[in-house]
Amino acid sequence: MNSIFKEVSPKQWKNDIYTIKKLTKSHYLRLALACVSGLFLSSINGAIAWFVKPVLDGLFVEKNNALLMVLPIGVFFLFVLRGLFAFSNNYLMFSIGAKIVRTFRHAVFEKILRLPMSFFSQKSSGSIISRVLNDMKILEDLIAHTAKNFLVQSTTVIILSFVALYRRWDLALLSFSVVPIVVLVFDRFGKRMKKTSANTLKLISNVTEIIHETLTGIRIVKSFTMEKEMSTHNKLSVSEHYRNAMREVRISEFTTVCMEIIAGAGVAVILWYGSYLIISEQLSVGAFFSFVTAVLMIYNPLKRLSQVNNNFQRIRSALHRIKEIFILEDEQGGKIVKDLIDGSISYKNVSFKYPESKEMVLSNINLEILQGETVAIVGYSGVGKSTLADLLLGFWKSYTGEILIDGINIRDFLLQNLRSHIGIVSQDIILFNDTAKNNIKFGKTDASDTEIFEAAKRAYAHEFINEMPQGYESIIGERGIKLSGGQKQRISLARAIIKNPKILVLDEATSLLDTDSETKIQRALESIKKGRTTIIIAHRLSTVQKADRIIVMDKGAIIQQGKHSDLSQQDGVYQELYQKSEIIAT
C-alpha cells in the first residue's frame, strides 16, 4: 500500500508540493472526475448569472409570456443538475482525502516500525499516537474540504468574472480593484494560521500523551492517590490547547470579517456607479442585475477561498509534523542471512552510552560466551546488564567495539534474521490485548495448536490458561491486566519457548514469580536451555547458581566472573549480593 513512499528521499519530503503530488498520484482518475464535476458545477453557477439579463429583459421589457412558462422548468433543472454535480464533486473529493489518509496512516505506522530505538527514546508514545491519529484526522478533513473548495470556488470565480466582464467591463474592473487587498489579507492571515496551527497540533499531542500515560500507568496513579494531580495536569494541557484552538478560530473568523468589509466597500461603489449608468440610460436594468448577480455570486466563493488559504496552512502544519517521521533514517542492518547458527557470542572492547546521556553505560566490555553455555550476568541495578542484551539484539548502533555471533559482526546481519535467532523474556513484560493463544503465538505466527499447548505446558502456563473462562481464547487485556504478575511472566516465557531460538535471553525472567512458580519455571528452564546459548540477567541469585559461569558487573564493567561456589567465597560485589539474598530468603 505504501510503495509510493519508498523511493522518496528526505530532501523530497521537505517539499510540500512534491508530497501532495505523491499522495494524489494513484488517485488521478478520481481527481479528474471530481474536476469535471466541479467544472460543471461552476458553469451552472455562471449560467445562473448569465441568464439573469435575458430573463429580466424578456419578462419585464419585452413581456414574453412564453418565457414565463419555460423559466420555472429551466430553473428547476438547473438546480437539480447543480445538486447532482455538487454531490458528485463532494463525494469524490472526500473519498480521495480518505484514501490518501488511509495510505498515509499505514505508511506512517510501517515507518515507525522501521525506526531505531533512539527515536523511541526521544519521543513519547503519546506523541507518536497523536501524529498517527490526530494529525492524520486533521489532514483527512482538510484535504477534502480544501481541495473541493479550491477546485469549485476558484473555477466559479473565473467563470463569473468573465460574465461580469462581458456584461460591463468598466464595472468589472472597478469591482476587481479590491483583489490586491484580498490577496494581502490571504497572505497575512495565512502565515499567522500556519504558526498557530502548528502550535495547536503540538498541544493536542501533549493532551494525548497525558491520557496515554495515565491509562498505561493507572495502577500507579491509583496506588499513589495521584488522581487529583493527574486531573490538574490534564486540565492545564486541555485549557492551553483550547486557548490556542480559539486563536485559530479568531484568525479564521477575522479573515471573514475583513472579506465582509472589503466586499461591502466594493458592492457600495458598484451600486453607486451602476445606478448612475442606468439613470443615464447607458446600461439596461437586465444587464446591470446580471452583472450584480455575477459579482454577488463571486463573493461567497472568494470568502471560501480565503478559508482555503488558511486551511492549506493548517494542512502544511500537520503534514510537516508527519513528514518529520519519514525524514528519519530507517533502522540500519546488514545483508547476511543465516538459517542456522551455533550461538557463540563475543563482545570485544564494547563501550556504549545512551544518546541523551554523558555517562558511559558500558566500558570496554570483553566477554566470550561459548555455544550452548549458560552465562548469568549479575550486579546492582543500573550497571548495564540489560543493555548488554539490548545491544545483542541490535537495538542500539552507537556503541564502539564489536559484537559477534558465530564470528560474524551483528552489524552485518539482516536485522530480522539476527533477531529471529534470539528469544527474550524481559522484566518489562509486554502482552497484547488479545487472546492468551495469540499472545503465545506471537513468537511463531504459523505455530499449530499442538505447539502452542506444548509451549504453555513447558512454561507452566497451560493449567491456569485452561481455568480461564474461554481457555486459550480468553482475552487477557492490555499488557495482560487480567493476569497476575507470575501468569504474565509465564505467558511471556511460553512466547519465547515457541520461537525455539538458538540464543535465549532471560532478563529478570522470574522476578515476579512466587517460590512455587519459580521452582516450576527453573525446571522448565533446565530443559529449555539444553542445546541453546543462554544469558540470564538477574538480581535474585537463586536463579543463577547453576549457571556454567557468572559474570559480575559494576559501573558498566566486568569485575568478577566464575562459578557460584567460587564467587560466593571471594570478597567483592557477588558475595555482597549473595549475603543480601540469603538474608532476604530467611
Sequence and secondary structure as in RCSB ss.txt:
>XXXX:A:sequence
MNSIFKEVSPKQWKNDIYTIKKLTKSHYLRLALACVSGLFLSSINGAIAWFVKPVLDGLFVEKNNALLMVLPIGV
FFLFVLRGLFAFSNNYLMFSIGAKIVRTFRHAVFEKILRLPMSFFSQKSSGSIISRVLNDMKILEDLIAHTAKNF
LVQSTTVIILSFVALYRRWDLALLSFSVVPIVVLVFDRFGKRMKKTSANTLKLISNVTEIIHETLTGIRIVKSFT
MEKEMSTHNKLSVSEHYRNAMREVRISEFTTVCMEIIAGAGVAVILWYGSYLIISEQLSVGAFFSFVTAVLMIYN
PLKRLSQVNNNFQRIRSALHRIKEIFILEDEQGGKIVKDLIDGSISYKNVSFKYPESKEMVLSNINLEILQGETV
AIVGYSGVGKSTLADLLLGFWKSYTGEILIDGINIRDFLLQNLRSHIGIVSQDIILFNDTAKNNIKFGKTDASDT
EIFEAAKRAYAHEFINEMPQGYESIIGERGIKLSGGQKQRISLARAIIKNPKILVLDEATSLLDTDSETKIQRAL
ESIKKGRTTIIIAHRLSTVQKADRIIVMDKGAIIQQGKHSDLSQQDGVYQELYQKSEIIAT
>XXXX:A:secstr
  HHHHT  HHHHT HHHHHHHHHGGGHHHHHHHHHHHHHHHHHHHHHHHTHHHHHIIIIIS  HHHHHHHHHHH
HHHHHHHHHHHHHHHHHHHHHHHHHHHHHHHHHHHHHHHS HHHHHHS HHHHHHIIIIIHHHHHHHHHHHHHHH
HHHHHHHHHHHHHHHHH HHHHHHHHTTHHHHHHHHHHHHHHHHHHHHHHHHHHHHHHHHHHHHHHTHHHHHHTT
 HHHHHHHHHHHHHHHHHHHHHHHHHHHHHHHHHHHHHHHHHHHHHHHHHHHHHTTSS HHHHHHHHHHHHHHHH
HHHHHHHHHHHHHHHHHHHHHHHHHHHS       B  S     EEEEEEEE  TT SS SEEEEEEEE TT EE
EEE STTSSHHHHHHHHTT     EEEEEETTEEGGGB HHHHHHTEEEE SS    SSBHHHHHHTT TT  HH
HHHHHHHHTT HHHHHTSTTGGG B  GGGTTS HHHHHHHHHHHHHHH  SEEEEESTTTT  HHHHHHHHHHH
HHHTTTSEEEEEESSGGGTTTSSEEEEEETTEEEEEE HHHHTTSSSHHHHHHHHHHHHH 
